[in-house]
C-alpha cells in the first residue's frame, strides 16, 4: 500500500510556502498499484490557473532517459548500432573537415550516454541563429572546447542526430505511448518561464532555448508528459514492456562513476534521496521535473513541478534541490 498523502507532504509544504507554484507526485509499484497527488497552480502569470492531474509538463532533460536513451538502446538491441562503436558510424560528417585529428570522431555511443566525454555541459547554440538545419550543421562541425567529463547536453544532441540518421525519421515520430509527446502537447500545459529571448511566458512551448531553435525536438530536451504518461513509462521498465533485458542491463549498470547508460545511479547526496535501494536510477529536468525507478524495492516515482515559473532567477526556484531528496525519502517511508 502507498500512503500518498505522507509521500506528498514535502511537495505540499513547498507549494504552501510558495517555493514552487505547483507540484504533482505520482508513484507506481511494480505490481501496477499507483497513486497521484497534486497541488498549486499550473500558471501564476499572465493569468492564474489551477493545476490538475491532466496537465502536461515540459519534462526538460527527463527527455534524455524517457526518449533518447530508450531509443538508442532499442536500436542497439536490434543490431542497428554497436554502443562501443564511434558516432561516425551514424554521423560520418561529424567534424568532416578534420577526419584525422578531430577528437569528436572518436566518441562512442556509450561515451555520450554515460557523459564520459570532453564536451561542455551546455552552449548557447540558439544565439547563433534559429534555422534548425544550419544549427545542426554548426553542431556537427564545431570544434568543441575540451574539458573534464561533465553532464553534457551536447552528448545527447549528437545522439539525437544519430537516431534521426539511422531511422530516417524525426525523434517526434518515435512511438512514445499515451501521455508523452514532443510539443506542443494536445492538452492543458503547465507554464514555465518568461523567456527574455522569446519575450513571452512559455506555456505548451519548449522551455529549453537550444531545443526551441532546433525546431522544438532534440536529443536533450523537448518532451512533454502527463503524470500518467511518465508513470506508464516507469511501470514498463518493471513489466518488461518498456525495455528488453539487455536494454535494462545498460540502464542499471554503472558505466562511468555513478552514471549508467543515460541515467544516474543512486549515490550519496543525489536528488533521489538516501532511502532508496542501491539498485535505483533516476534523472531530473531543469524545469523542475524528475523520475526515479527503484528496482530493489519495486517502486518508481515522478515529481513534476514548474519551479522556473515565472523565472529561473527567483531564489525560491533553488528550493527544488532540497525538495527532490526529501520527496524520495518520503516516498520510501510511505511504503507499507
C-alpha positions, 0 to 999 in steps of 0.5 A: 500500500502507498500512503500518498498523502505522507509521500506528498507532504514535502511537495505540499509544504513547498507549494504552501510556502510558495517555493514552487507554484505547483507540484504533482507526485505520482508513484507506481509499484511494480505490481501496477498499484499507483497513486497521484497527488497534486497541488498549486497552480499550473500558471501564476502569470499572465493569468492564474490557473489551477493545476490538475492531474491532466496537465502536461509538463515540459519534462526538460532533460527527463527527455534524455532517459524517457526518449533518447536513451530508450531509443538508442538502446532499442536500436542497439538491441536490434543490431542497428548500432554497436554502443562501443562503436564511434558516432561516425558510424551514424554521423560520418560528417561529424567534424568532416573537415578534420577526419584525422585529428578531430577528437569528436570522431572518436566518441562512442555511443556509450561515451555520450550516454554515460557523459564520459566525454570532453564536451561542455555541459551546455552552449548557447547554440540558439544565439547563433541563429534559429534555422534548425538545419544550419544549427545542426550543421554548426553542431556537427562541425564545431570544434568543441572546447575540451574539458573534464567529463561533465553532464553534457547536453551536447552528448545527447544532441549528437545522439539525437542526430544519430537516431534521426540518421539511422531511422530516417525519421524525426525523434517526434515520430518515435512511438512514445505511448499515451501521455508523452509527446514532443510539443506542443502537447494536445492538452492543458500545459503547465507554464514555465518561464518568461523567456527574455529571448522569446519575450513571452511566458512559455506555456505548451512551448519548449522551455529549453532555448537550444531545443526551441531553435532546433525546431522544438525536438532534440536529443536533450530536451523537448518532451512533454508528459502527463503524470500518467504518461511518465508513470506508464513509462516507469511501470514498463521498465518493471513489466518488461514492456518498456525495455528488453533485458539487455536494454535494462542491463545498460540502464542499471549498470554503472558505466562511468562513476555513478552514471549508467547508460543515460541515467544516474545511479543512486549515490550519496547526496543525489536528488533521489534521496538516501532511502532508496535501494542501491539498485535505483536510477533516476534523472531530473529536468531543469524545469523542475521535473524528475523520475526515479525507478527503484528496482530493489524495492519495486517502486518508481516515482515522478515529481513534476513541478514548474519551479522556473515559473515565472523565472529561473532567477527567483531564489525560491526556484533553488528550493527544488534541490532540497525538495527532490531528496526529501520527496524520495525519502518520503516516498520510501517511508510511505511504503507499507 
